[in-house]
Amino acid sequence: MKVKVISIELAPELGKFNVLGSIGSECHQWTMTVETETIADRQIQVIKGDKHFCNTFRFNQKIAIELYHILSKFNKGQPVELPVEIGEFSQVEVERVSFQKAVTSTTS
């Protein structure tokens, strides 16, 4: 199933973004945090996803990295065309994400 980033919006908190995505026909929303750190006199962006993001992409870091690249461009003010396809989930990965959603919603 295709994984897409549909929209990226600034969240009310500084350095946070709300990312709307889809896996197949199912929509997901993740809150991402972008911090700028200085290491050896160079500034780098550190991007972190919320718990739902981490659970969603736990078994597919390649797609997570693609989303990080898009968010980094967006944060730097570079043009980003949305929606954009960032990869594909296998049926097994889709089932894992669906299971994680079910477990999370019953424990919340």
MOBELSUL-V709508 format. One record per residue. N is the residue number from 1. RES is the residue in one small letter. OMEGA is omega in degrees with one decimal (999 if undefined). NEAR is the number of other ideal C-beta (glycine too) atoms within 12 Angstrom. D_FIRST is the distance of its C-alpha to the first C-alpha in Angstrom with 2 decimals. Layout:
# MOBELSUL-V709508
N_RES_OMEGA_NEAR_D_FIRST ; N_RES_OMEGA_NEAR_D_FIRST
This chain:
# MOBELSUL-V709508
1_m_-177.9_24_0.00 ; 2_k_176.5_21_3.77 ; 3_v_-177.6_35_6.52 ; 4_k_167.4_29_9.71 ; 5_v_-176.6_38_13.32 ; 6_i_-179.7_27_15.00 ; 7_s_174.2_24_18.49 ; 8_i_179.3_32_20.86 ; 9_e_173.6_19_24.20 ; 10_l_174.8_19_27.24 ; 11_a_179.5_19_27.88 ; 12_p_-179.5_10_31.50 ; 13_e_179.6_13_32.10 ; 14_l_177.7_12_32.95 ; 15_g_-179.8_20_30.33 ; 16_k_-179.0_23_27.46 ; 17_f_173.0_37_24.49 ; 18_n_-178.2_26_22.14 ; 19_v_176.1_42_18.61 ; 20_l_-179.4_24_16.32 ; 21_g_176.5_40_12.60 ; 22_s_171.5_28_9.45 ; 23_i_-170.9_37_6.23 ; 24_g_179.6_21_4.88 ; 25_s_-177.4_11_8.57 ; 26_e_179.7_21_10.00 ; 27_c_178.0_20_12.35 ; 28_h_173.9_35_13.77 ; 29_q_179.2_25_17.06 ; 30_w_172.4_38_18.46 ; 31_t_-177.5_27_22.04 ; 32_m_177.9_38_22.67 ; 33_t_177.3_25_26.18 ; 34_v_177.1_31_27.59 ; 35_e_176.2_19_31.00 ; 36_t_-180.0_17_33.18 ; 37_e_175.5_15_35.14 ; 38_t_178.5_11_37.98 ; 39_i_-180.0_10_38.19 ; 40_a_178.7_7_41.01 ; 41_d_176.3_7_41.79 ; 42_r_177.9_9_38.26 ; 43_q_175.6_14_35.89 ; 44_i_176.8_17_32.31 ; 45_q_174.9_24_29.52 ; 46_v_-176.8_19_28.21 ; 47_i_-179.9_34_24.91 ; 48_k_176.0_22_23.99 ; 49_g_176.8_31_21.29 ; 50_d_-176.3_22_22.14 ; 51_k_179.7_19_21.65 ; 52_h_177.4_26_18.40 ; 53_f_-178.7_32_16.99 ; 54_c_178.2_23_18.45 ; 55_n_-178.8_26_17.11 ; 56_t_-173.5_36_13.52 ; 57_f_-179.7_33_13.64 ; 58_r_-175.6_19_16.32 ; 59_f_178.7_20_14.57 ; 60_n_-178.4_27_12.90 ; 61_q_-179.7_17_15.81 ; 62_k_179.0_17_14.77 ; 63_i_177.6_34_12.31 ; 64_a_179.9_31_15.13 ; 65_i_176.7_17_17.61 ; 66_e_178.4_25_15.94 ; 67_l_177.0_41_16.17 ; 68_y_-179.8_31_19.73 ; 69_h_179.5_22_20.66 ; 70_i_-179.9_35_19.69 ; 71_l_177.6_39_21.56 ; 72_s_177.6_24_24.46 ; 73_k_-179.5_23_24.87 ; 74_f_-178.9_28_24.78 ; 75_n_179.1_28_27.34 ; 76_k_179.7_17_29.57 ; 77_g_177.9_9_29.67 ; 78_q_-178.6_13_27.96 ; 79_p_177.2_10_26.06 ; 80_v_178.2_24_22.31 ; 81_e_179.6_15_20.51 ; 82_l_-1.6_22_18.02 ; 83_p_179.4_19_15.38 ; 84_v_176.9_26_13.89 ; 85_e_-177.5_22_10.59 ; 86_i_178.2_29_11.05 ; 87_g_179.2_27_8.48 ; 88_e_173.6_18_5.27 ; 89_f_171.8_31_5.08 ; 90_s_179.0_18_6.33 ; 91_q_179.0_13_7.20 ; 92_v_179.4_13_10.33 ; 93_e_177.9_27_9.25 ; 94_v_179.1_25_7.67 ; 95_e_177.9_18_11.05 ; 96_r_179.7_21_12.99 ; 97_v_179.0_34_12.03 ; 98_s_178.0_22_12.91 ; 99_f_179.4_18_16.00 ; 100_q_178.8_25_17.01 ; 101_k_-178.8_23_16.90 ; 102_a_179.9_14_19.03 ; 103_v_-179.4_15_21.42 ; 104_t_-177.4_18_21.86 ; 105_s_178.9_12_22.65 ; 106_t_179.8_9_25.18 ; 107_t_-178.8_10_26.91 ; 108_s_999_9_27.27
